[in-house]
Structure formats: C-alpha cells, structure tokens
C-alpha cells in the first residue's frame, strides 16, 4: 500500500512536470510565431520602403540634372525647384517616421512639460492640413466644442503629431472632392487640476477592411488594395500615434467601413496651466447669434474667466439688453450681407458708442468679408472655432493695446550674429546663405570643441546666439 502511494505521488509529479513542459513549449511556439510575424512584417516593410524612398530620391536626382540645362529659363527652373522641394519634404517625412518609431521602441522618447495653447495648436494644424486638402480639392472642417481650458501643460510637438498623423492619413486615403473633419471637445474630468479632451478625425475616404483594422496600430502595417496601393507611406504613422497616446495615458479607437470612410477618436487628459491667462481690461461681453452651438462654445470659453457674458438672438434683443446692462465688447455672428451688417452696427452703436465690435465668422467667409467689415465699422474679427485667447487678442488689437509691426516680425534676424557648429560643409554653406538672406551673419566652426575654444575670446554682445549641431 505504501508503494502504491509513492507511485501515485511520482505520477502526479511527472504529470506536473509534463504540464510545465507543455506550457513552456506553447510559450516558446508563440514567441517563435511572433518573431516570424515580426520578421515578415519588417521584410515587407523594407520591400515597400525601398520603393517609397527611391521614388522621391530618383525625382530629386533627375530634377537636379534637368535644372543644369535650364539655367536660362527661370520659369522652368522655378517649376523644377518646387518639385524638388516637394520630393525632399516627402523623403524627410519618411525618414522622420522611421527614426521616431525606432526611438519609441527603444524607449528613447521622453515627453516634455511645457505650456501650450490649444488655439495656437489648432491654427498650426490648420495651416498644414488645409494646404494638403486644397491640393486634393477636399473640404476640411474644424469644430472645437465647449472648450473651457485652452492653456495646458503638455508636449506640444507630440500632441501636434497626433493631430497631423491622423489628419494626413485622412487626406491621403480620401479621394479628391471628399471631406475631412476634425472635432475637438472638452470632456468632464474627475482629476483635479486636469482637463480631458476628445480628438475625433473622420473622413469620407476609402475606409478599411475589418481584418486590417485589427492590425492598424502595429508597426510597418499599411492597408493596400487596387485603390490604395499607389499611396506612399511608411506604415508607421498610426503606430507612432498609438505610442504617443499610450505615453500620455490616453486611448484611441477606430471605426471604419470599406468605401464609406473612417473615424478615429483619441481621448487624452492634460494638466491645466493655471499660470497662463489672456489679459484684457474688458469685463463685460455681449454675444449676438442664433446658433445654439456657438452660444454653448462661447459660454464654455468664458466659464472660468473674469468677464461677464450675456447672449442675444437678435439685434432687437441686444438693444434691450444694452439699455439695461451696458457692455464693453460685442461679438457679432451671422450677418454675412453688407446691408444687414451695416444696419446691425448702426443700431448697436446707438446703444454703445464706445463698445468694441468683434465679428465672428467661419474661415471660408474671412477673405470675402475683409473689406465689408472695415466699411461697416466693425473693430475686429475672429475666426471659428472660438477660442478665448483669439477673442482677447482681437479685442486688444482693436483697442490699440497690441501693436504688430509686420516688417519688424519678418526681419527679426536682421543684424544678428550667430556662432555655429556644423561638421557638414554643405549644411554650413546652406546655413550661411539662409542667414545672409535674412540680413544676419554667422561664423561656422567644424565641431563643438573648436567652437568652445573660440568662445573663450568672445566679448559680450559679439554674438546673439549659438547654434549647435547636436545629434
């Protein structure tokens, strides 16, 4: 009986060992499978990249060869230069994506903490994406809804990269004439001193198959079919975006349907920059609009300001409110016809001769209304989406408190002298030429050690800044 018990115990131990071996084999098999999948992905990626890198590189080489023969034809030379610049920017974008992904995978990316303005960020994104969309005859729409906290603490470069990656993809995978929409909305946030946001990018593009959607955030992955296989890219944009979102503790979701387009949603939370607050002497503002969403957006923007906000749906209602409660500034919206706007301004001036009138319009109306606004007596203009910092800037400019000297801004480097380290002779030549074009000058040393040595003899005010070539 004792021998039987011992045999049973040994059998149990043997079974446990066998189970451990079986589990270890499963883990090993999975690891091998993952490694093989990763290797296949990288092999396919390199095959795609060899074509993607060669294409703009061949264009640059070929165009510069053609330029040699067109030195006396400025028109042709100008056209070739623009094509070289386009190909160069695309090539640089490919290389940046590859380096970004490499740094992220190695843990080399650290998030910076700096004060950022959502208004400025959206404006920068708009400047980049609108140009791309216009080249494809696409409609680009921006909506920012109910934003209370515009000034945040975040890594501006990485935050902007999320916007750019999502929107560039939308432009790339949407046919000519399609629509790309960016929506930014502040969400309720339970974390004290922080604000939560949802960034949504949607398009009316080609869409993606469900089996591809599952792998879209994996590195070196691109959706290709007969329609999209001519579209160039690294297949790293979405992987980089996901990594940045993860580093910020956020989340990203996707909805897509073949032939109908895609929608990406990113939720992120940032610390509120309580020190940054737009300053103005204005204490009371009247908003005149029939748009309920604009009213909600402006109320959200004013929520934590010291300014008192009231709203009216018509000029008649505004006149009644002004008799009871005079205000220092009025925001007008919706008067697109010159006659209607002139009449509205005249009637409002009867009640508030000194009030600052700011017109709020869509970016598509801006150019057409420029002369009309001045002729009608409007003091300033802000473009939607509505941000508090833009409103304060418009009011201050209208009151003459912010003076802009365009010539001074354009020539901000004029007369400045720079001390530079640059080990590449061609880059040094380009640097000197750029400085010369800006009315500045520079002294270039081939490395940092020689620059440091030369700096020992530099007198105060000899140079304005030092430019280092830091890898």
C-alpha positions as a printed NumPy array, in Angstrom:
array([[  0.   ,   0.   ,   0.   ],
       [  2.875,   2.376,   0.782],
       [  4.467,   1.553,  -2.576],
       [  1.189,   2.36 ,  -4.349],
       [  1.01 ,   5.763,  -2.624],
       [  4.609,   6.557,  -3.601],
       [  3.891,   5.55 ,  -7.208],
       [  0.809,   7.808,  -7.291],
       [  2.818,  10.727,  -5.901],
       [  5.525,  10.197,  -8.507],
       [  2.876,  10.028, -11.245],
       [  1.433,  13.374, -10.088],
       [  4.893,  14.954, -10.081],
       [  5.589,  13.59 , -13.555],
       [  2.256,  14.945, -14.826],
       [  3.043,  18.357, -13.29 ],
       [  6.466,  18.399, -14.967],
       [  4.909,  17.382, -18.289],
       [  2.309,  20.179, -17.944],
       [  5.07 ,  22.701, -17.239],
       [  6.959,  21.466, -20.296],
       [  3.81 ,  21.694, -22.394],
       [  3.137,  25.272, -21.228],
       [  6.786,  26.231, -21.843],
       [  6.544,  24.767, -25.357],
       [  3.371,  26.775, -26.01 ],
       [  5.08 ,  29.972, -24.858],
       [  8.129,  29.166, -26.998],
       [  5.934,  28.404, -30.018],
       [  4.074,  31.684, -29.564],
       [  7.375,  33.572, -29.269],
       [  8.659,  31.921, -32.445],
       [  5.385,  32.731, -34.211],
       [  5.56 ,  36.389, -33.082],
       [  9.189,  36.627, -34.179],
       [  8.367,  35.14 , -37.575],
       [  5.406,  37.521, -37.973],
       [  7.562,  40.484, -36.978],
       [ 10.288,  39.431, -39.412],
       [  7.764,  39.047, -42.226],
       [  6.328,  42.48 , -41.417],
       [  9.785,  44.057, -41.424],
       [ 10.72 ,  42.279, -44.661],
       [  7.529,  43.534, -46.324],
       [  8.131,  46.976, -44.828],
       [ 11.671,  47.142, -46.239],
       [ 10.393,  45.985, -49.635],
       [  7.789,  48.772, -49.614],
       [ 10.222,  51.321, -48.208],
       [ 12.884,  50.61 , -50.819],
       [ 10.339,  51.731, -53.415],
       [  8.986,  54.623, -51.35 ],
       [ 12.466,  56.035, -50.639],
       [ 13.742,  55.503, -54.185],
       [ 10.75 ,  57.318, -55.728],
       [ 11.375,  60.805, -54.247],
       [ 15.159,  60.261, -54.323],
       [ 15.087,  59.46 , -58.045],
       [ 12.913,  62.521, -58.603],
       [ 15.398,  64.761, -56.766],
       [ 18.378,  63.347, -58.694],
       [ 16.558,  63.569, -62.017],
       [ 15.211,  67.071, -61.467],
       [ 18.564,  68.499, -60.356],
       [ 20.059,  67.049, -63.556],
       [ 17.351,  68.806, -65.595],
       [ 17.975,  72.053, -63.705],
       [ 21.54 ,  72.12 , -65.001],
       [ 20.157,  72.532, -68.537],
       [ 17.535,  75.18 , -67.693],
       [ 19.675,  77.866, -66.038],
       [ 18.487,  80.452, -68.568],
       [ 14.781,  79.6  , -68.253],
       [ 13.595,  80.993, -64.871],
       [ 10.046,  79.663, -65.318],
       [ 11.14 ,  76.055, -65.885],
       [ 13.791,  76.351, -63.176],
       [ 11.189,  77.587, -60.684],
       [  8.871,  74.655, -61.515],
       [ 11.721,  72.154, -61.049],
       [ 12.718,  73.75 , -57.717],
       [  9.167,  73.406, -56.375],
       [  9.09 ,  69.723, -57.392],
       [ 12.462,  69.113, -55.718],
       [ 11.16 ,  70.781, -52.536],
       [  8.015,  68.623, -52.561],
       [ 10.015,  65.409, -53.049],
       [ 12.523,  66.464, -50.375],
       [  9.793,  67.154, -47.807],
       [  8.208,  63.776, -48.529],
       [ 11.559,  61.969, -48.209],
       [ 12.292,  63.768, -44.938],
       [  8.846,  62.758, -43.645],
       [  9.593,  59.078, -44.377],
       [ 12.934,  59.253, -42.595],
       [ 11.43 ,  61.094, -39.599],
       [  8.764,  58.393, -39.209],
       [ 11.368,  55.628, -39.242],
       [ 13.556,  57.425, -36.683],
       [ 10.553,  58.257, -34.481],
       [  9.424,  54.63 , -34.363],
       [ 12.967,  53.478, -33.632],
       [ 13.271,  55.93 , -30.72 ],
       [  9.864,  54.969, -29.324],
       [ 10.651,  51.225, -29.467],
       [ 13.989,  51.783, -27.711],
       [ 12.372,  53.945, -25.017],
       [ 14.276,  56.998, -26.219],
       [ 11.272,  59.327, -26.319],
       [ 10.593,  61.419, -23.232],
       [  7.566,  63.719, -23.043],
       [  8.332,  67.396, -22.437],
       [  6.331,  69.532, -19.998],
       [  5.599,  72.95 , -21.464],
       [  2.774,  75.446, -21.666],
       [  0.718,  75.044, -24.835],
       [ -2.237,  76.917, -26.311],
       [ -4.979,  74.844, -27.963],
       [ -5.842,  77.833, -30.146],
       [ -2.269,  78.053, -31.426],
       [ -2.073,  74.289, -31.871],
       [ -5.276,  74.163, -33.927],
       [ -4.061,  77.093, -36.044],
       [ -0.76 ,  75.325, -36.775],
       [ -2.565,  72.101, -37.708],
       [ -4.984,  74.057, -39.895],
       [ -2.12 ,  75.748, -41.788],
       [ -0.529,  72.378, -42.572],
       [ -3.598,  70.26 , -43.363],
       [ -5.707,  72.836, -45.219],
       [ -2.988,  73.191, -47.83 ],
       [ -2.855,  69.402, -48.296],
       [ -6.658,  69.203, -48.529],
       [ -6.842,  72.02 , -51.08 ],
       [ -4.359,  70.205, -53.311],
       [ -6.886,  67.329, -53.446],
       [ -9.957,  69.601, -53.752],
       [-11.109,  68.283, -50.369],
       [-13.24 ,  70.078, -47.789],
       [-11.526,  70.434, -44.413],
       [-13.759,  71.274, -41.435],
       [-12.627,  72.107, -37.882],
       [-15.016,  72.124, -34.927],
       [-13.96 ,  72.882, -31.354],
       [-16.873,  72.43 , -28.965],
       [-17.258,  73.599, -25.383],
       [-13.573,  74.21 , -24.619],
       [-13.093,  75.786, -21.186],
       [ -9.392,  75.09 , -20.643],
       [ -7.281,  76.277, -23.582],
       [ -3.92 ,  76.565, -21.83 ],
       [ -2.401,  73.21 , -20.881],
       [  0.838,  71.565, -19.799],
       [  1.889,  69.047, -22.449],
       [  4.483,  68.089, -25.038],
       [  3.446,  70.377, -27.905],
       [  5.471,  68.5  , -30.55 ],
       [  3.989,  65.09 , -29.697],
       [  0.47 ,  66.471, -29.188],
       [  0.607,  68.173, -32.588],
       [  1.98 ,  64.957, -34.09 ],
       [ -1.187,  63.1  , -33.071],
       [ -3.314,  65.648, -34.954],
       [ -1.046,  65.706, -38.012],
       [ -0.697,  61.915, -38.298],
       [ -4.449,  61.309, -38.105],
       [ -5.343,  64.15 , -40.47 ],
       [ -2.576,  63.431, -43.001],
       [ -3.796,  59.847, -43.2  ],
       [ -7.354,  61.083, -43.711],
       [ -6.224,  63.341, -46.579],
       [ -4.092,  60.573, -48.073],
       [ -6.844,  57.94 , -48.039],
       [ -9.716,  60.204, -49.121],
       [-10.343,  60.703, -52.855],
       [-10.445,  64.141, -54.469],
       [-13.571,  66.057, -53.523],
       [-14.007,  64.232, -50.195],
       [-14.446,  65.708, -46.713],
       [-12.144,  65.56 , -43.675],
       [-13.431,  66.725, -40.292],
       [-11.502,  67.494, -37.103],
       [-13.546,  67.728, -33.899],
       [-12.054,  68.794, -30.572],
       [-14.225,  68.63 , -27.467],
       [-13.556,  69.01 , -23.74 ],
       [-14.953,  66.162, -21.661],
       [-15.856,  66.012, -17.955],
       [-12.702,  65.267, -15.938],
       [-12.525,  63.737, -12.454],
       [ -8.811,  64.507, -11.989],
       [ -8.352,  67.777, -10.059],
       [ -6.293,  70.363, -11.941],
       [ -6.607,  68.466, -15.22 ],
       [ -8.793,  68.669, -18.339],
       [ -9.89 ,  65.808, -20.603],
       [-10.318,  66.107, -24.361],
       [-11.598,  64.043, -27.264],
       [ -9.978,  64.464, -30.675],
       [-12.049,  62.953, -33.49 ],
       [-10.876,  62.772, -37.109],
       [-13.346,  61.478, -39.672],
       [-13.243,  61.239, -43.446],
       [-15.335,  60.141, -46.409],
       [-12.439,  58.111, -47.801],
       [-11.76 ,  54.565, -48.919],
       [-12.257,  53.011, -45.489],
       [-10.635,  49.77 , -44.317],
       [-11.495,  46.11 , -44.173],
       [-12.294,  44.762, -40.654],
       [ -9.325,  42.367, -40.727],
       [ -6.941,  45.285, -41.34 ],
       [ -8.473,  47.476, -38.617],
       [ -7.327,  44.889, -36.048],
       [ -3.685,  45.448, -37.067],
       [ -3.658,  49.152, -37.954],
       [ -1.643,  50.196, -34.894],
       [  1.089,  47.62 , -35.472],
       [  4.393,  48.963, -36.875],
       [  5.142,  48.524, -40.579],
       [  1.456,  47.964, -41.427],
       [ -0.31 ,  49.537, -44.419],
       [ -3.726,  48.838, -45.923],
       [ -3.361,  48.154, -49.608],
       [ -5.791,  47.275, -52.351],
       [ -6.181,  48.19 , -56.002],
       [ -7.258,  51.697, -54.98 ],
       [ -4.715,  52.495, -52.277],
       [ -1.577,  50.55 , -53.217],
       [ -0.146,  53.556, -55.073],
       [ -0.337,  55.709, -51.93 ],
       [  3.129,  56.046, -50.405],
       [  3.984,  55.905, -46.719],
       [  5.947,  54.052, -44.084],
       [  3.044,  52.316, -42.381],
       [  4.374,  53.809, -39.128],
       [  2.104,  56.833, -38.675],
       [ -0.616,  55.006, -36.763],
       [  1.88 ,  53.02 , -34.669],
       [  3.615,  56.282, -33.691],
       [  0.257,  57.899, -32.894],
       [ -0.765,  54.95 , -30.693],
       [  2.578,  55.062, -28.879],
       [  2.237,  58.8  , -28.171],
       [ -1.336,  58.32 , -26.933],
       [ -0.2  ,  55.448, -24.684],
       [  2.699,  57.535, -23.288],
       [  0.137,  60.215, -22.351],
       [ -2.105,  57.634, -20.661],
       [ -4.853,  58.103, -23.277],
       [ -6.901,  55.82 , -25.502],
       [ -7.584,  55.565, -29.243],
       [-10.481,  53.905, -31.095],
       [-11.35 ,  53.435, -34.743],
       [-14.496,  52.848, -36.783],
       [-14.131,  52.141, -40.484],
       [-16.121,  50.727, -43.367],
       [-14.87 ,  49.978, -46.851],
       [-15.996,  52.607, -49.326],
       [-17.528,  54.843, -46.631],
       [-14.595,  56.248, -44.69 ],
       [-13.053,  56.091, -41.221],
       [-13.313,  57.785, -37.846],
       [-10.557,  57.893, -35.23 ],
       [-11.258,  59.012, -31.652],
       [ -8.491,  59.879, -29.187],
       [ -9.136,  60.661, -25.505],
       [ -6.347,  62.474, -23.63 ],
       [ -6.037,  64.194, -20.251],
       [ -3.645,  67.077, -19.568],
       [ -2.694,  69.25 , -16.627],
       [ -4.265,  72.732, -16.775],
       [ -1.794,  75.623, -16.984],
       [ -3.246,  77.894, -14.311],
       [ -0.499,  80.495, -14.72 ],
       [ -1.328,  81.261, -18.362],
       [ -4.353,  83.504, -18.723],
       [ -5.08 ,  86.006, -21.545],
       [ -5.183,  89.531, -20.122],
       [ -7.677,  92.226, -21.105],
       [ -9.413,  95.164, -19.463],
       [-12.759,  94.023, -20.884],
       [-15.129,  92.92 , -18.116],
       [-18.468,  92.506, -19.925],
       [-19.292,  90.958, -23.309],
       [-22.499,  90.514, -25.325],
       [-22.775,  87.703, -27.88 ],
       [-25.3  ,  88.132, -30.719],
       [-26.07 ,  84.901, -32.584],
       [-28.88 ,  82.461, -33.379],
       [-26.562,  79.449, -33.252],
       [-27.092,  77.387, -30.117],
       [-23.78 ,  75.54 , -30.516],
       [-21.825,  78.802, -30.769],
       [-23.56 ,  80.045, -27.609],
       [-22.537,  76.85 , -25.777],
       [-18.968,  77.147, -27.062],
       [-18.577,  80.801, -26.045],
       [-20.151,  80.162, -22.619],
       [-17.681,  77.319, -22.054],
       [-14.771,  79.581, -23.029],
       [-15.958,  82.301, -20.588],
       [-16.717,  79.843, -17.79 ],
       [-13.531,  80.439, -15.792],
       [-12.795,  83.996, -16.934],
       [-13.439,  87.212, -15.007],
       [-15.655,  88.528, -17.806],
       [-19.431,  88.587, -17.63 ],
       [-21.13 ,  87.136, -20.733],
       [-24.689,  87.66 , -21.934],
       [-26.303,  86.444, -25.166],
       [-28.938,  87.751, -27.556],
       [-30.564,  86.062, -30.562],
       [-31.177,  89.315, -32.475],
       [-30.127,  92.966, -32.676],
       [-33.515,  93.984, -31.236],
       [-32.964,  91.778, -28.19 ],
       [-29.389,  93.071, -27.917],
       [-30.62 ,  96.687, -27.9  ],
       [-32.948,  95.926, -24.988],
       [-30.149,  94.205, -23.054],
       [-27.761,  97.095, -23.694],
       [-30.232,  99.605, -22.257],
       [-30.312,  97.621, -19.015],
       [-26.703,  96.358, -18.928],
       [-24.077,  98.252, -20.983],
       [-21.126,  96.116, -22.107],
       [-17.573,  96.852, -23.214],
       [-17.433,  94.41 , -26.137],
       [-19.895,  92.796, -28.543],
       [-19.364,  89.62 , -30.585],
       [-21.457,  89.564, -33.771],
       [-22.206,  86.444, -35.794],
       [-24.339,  85.615, -38.819],
       [-24.561,  88.96 , -40.664],
       [-22.987,  87.976, -43.986],
       [-24.738,  90.603, -46.181],
       [-23.217,  94.09 , -46.149],
       [-26.574,  95.883, -45.803],
       [-27.669,  93.728, -42.858],
       [-24.294,  94.119, -41.12 ],
       [-24.231,  97.915, -41.631],
       [-27.72 ,  98.215, -40.204],
       [-26.829,  95.99 , -37.211],
       [-23.683,  98.013, -36.442],
       [-25.574, 101.332, -36.744],
       [-28.29 , 100.201, -34.343],
       [-25.788,  98.801, -31.85 ],
       [-23.726, 101.991, -31.955],
       [-26.832, 103.919, -30.914],
       [-26.732, 101.99 , -27.623],
       [-22.97 , 101.634, -27.131],
       [-20.836, 104.165, -28.975],
       [-17.596, 103.118, -27.28 ],
       [-18.085,  99.335, -27.249],
       [-15.642,  97.17 , -29.229],
       [-17.414,  95.26 , -32.023],
       [-15.816,  91.914, -32.972],
       [-17.176,  89.863, -35.855],
       [-17.019,  86.057, -35.501],
       [-17.094,  84.185, -38.804],
       [-16.13 ,  80.93 , -40.45 ],
       [-12.706,  80.707, -42.113],
       [-14.395,  80.335, -45.542],
       [-16.018,  83.776, -45.099],
       [-12.9  ,  85.574, -43.894],
       [-11.449,  86.845, -47.184],
       [-14.815,  87.806, -48.681],
       [-15.751,  89.842, -45.58 ],
       [-12.445,  91.646, -45.046],
       [-13.408,  94.913, -46.816],
       [-17.044,  94.716, -45.745],
       [-16.165,  94.592, -42.035],
       [-13.955,  97.676, -42.249],
       [-16.553,  99.636, -44.241],
       [-19.324,  98.758, -41.782],
       [-17.365,  99.974, -38.769],
       [-16.565,  96.6  , -37.156],
       [-13.439,  96.868, -34.97 ],
       [-12.052,  93.369, -35.346],
       [-12.564,  89.794, -36.466],
       [-12.063,  86.295, -35.058],
       [-12.348,  83.026, -36.944],
       [-14.166,  79.973, -35.729],
       [-13.634,  77.734, -33.873],
       [-13.986,  80.186, -30.955],
       [-11.065,  80.344, -28.529],
       [-10.776,  82.83 , -25.67 ],
       [ -7.152,  83.719, -26.469],
       [ -8.149,  84.71 , -30.032],
       [-11.027,  86.838, -28.736],
       [ -8.785,  88.673, -26.248],
       [ -6.158,  89.25 , -28.952],
       [ -8.793,  90.666, -31.336],
       [-10.155,  92.998, -28.634],
       [ -6.693,  94.193, -27.587],
       [ -5.69 ,  94.839, -31.185],
       [ -8.92 ,  96.741, -31.816],
       [ -8.245,  98.872, -28.738],
       [ -4.675,  99.509, -29.887],
       [ -3.14 ,  97.634, -26.965],
       [ -1.35 ,  95.116, -29.182],
       [  0.746,  96.602, -31.924],
       [  2.035,  94.396, -34.686],
       [  4.941,  95.537, -36.775],
       [  4.917,  93.226, -39.777],
       [  8.212,  94.487, -41.177],
       [  9.887,  94.015, -37.81 ],
       [  8.465,  90.486, -37.485],
       [  9.51 ,  89.49 , -40.988],
       [ 13.078,  90.703, -40.426],
       [ 13.507,  89.513, -36.853],
       [ 17.012,  88.152, -37.598],
       [ 18.295,  91.287, -39.351],
       [ 21.584,  92.479, -37.894],
       [ 22.019,  89.446, -35.635],
       [ 25.281,  87.461, -35.463],
       [ 25.478,  83.745, -34.723],
       [ 28.236,  81.411, -33.605],
       [ 27.68 ,  77.982, -35.179],
       [ 28.999,  74.428, -35.046],
       [ 28.424,  72.378, -38.212],
       [ 30.608,  69.494, -39.402],
       [ 28.97 ,  69.149, -42.822],
       [ 30.388,  71.601, -45.346],
       [ 27.229,  71.646, -47.485],
       [ 24.996,  72.273, -44.462],
       [ 27.337,  75.063, -43.355],
       [ 27.088,  76.67 , -46.796],
       [ 23.264,  76.463, -46.681],
       [ 23.226,  77.924, -43.162],
       [ 25.392,  80.886, -44.217],
       [ 23.188,  81.534, -47.267],
       [ 19.978,  81.468, -45.19 ],
       [ 21.474,  83.859, -42.653],
       [ 22.567,  86.186, -45.449],
       [ 19.037,  86.194, -46.923],
       [ 17.693,  87.221, -43.502],
       [ 20.212,  90.041, -43.107],
       [ 22.122,  88.119, -40.435],
       [ 25.609,  86.617, -40.33 ],
       [ 27.318,  83.618, -38.778],
       [ 30.76 ,  82.251, -38.018],
       [ 30.866,  78.491, -38.507],
       [ 33.251,  76.047, -36.772],
       [ 33.572,  72.398, -37.86 ],
       [ 32.845,  70.974, -34.395],
       [ 31.767,  71.864, -30.881],
       [ 35.273,  71.618, -29.405],
       [ 36.621,  74.313, -31.747],
       [ 33.581,  76.496, -31.1  ],
       [ 34.102,  76.252, -27.33 ],
       [ 37.759,  77.166, -27.8  ],
       [ 36.838,  80.205, -29.93 ],
       [ 34.143,  81.234, -27.447],
       [ 36.807,  81.856, -24.801],
       [ 37.808,  85.019, -26.678],
       [ 34.272,  86.216, -27.473],
       [ 33.39 ,  89.599, -25.993],
       [ 29.926,  90.469, -24.587],
       [ 27.461,  91.353, -27.369],
       [ 29.743,  89.964, -30.123],
       [ 27.103,  87.314, -30.885],
       [ 23.361,  86.985, -30.26 ],
       [ 23.134,  83.185, -30.067],
       [ 24.993,  79.911, -30.537],
       [ 23.664,  77.23 , -32.907],
       [ 24.904,  73.714, -32.103],
       [ 24.77 ,  70.659, -34.322],
       [ 23.557,  68.195, -31.706],
       [ 22.614,  64.651, -32.758]])
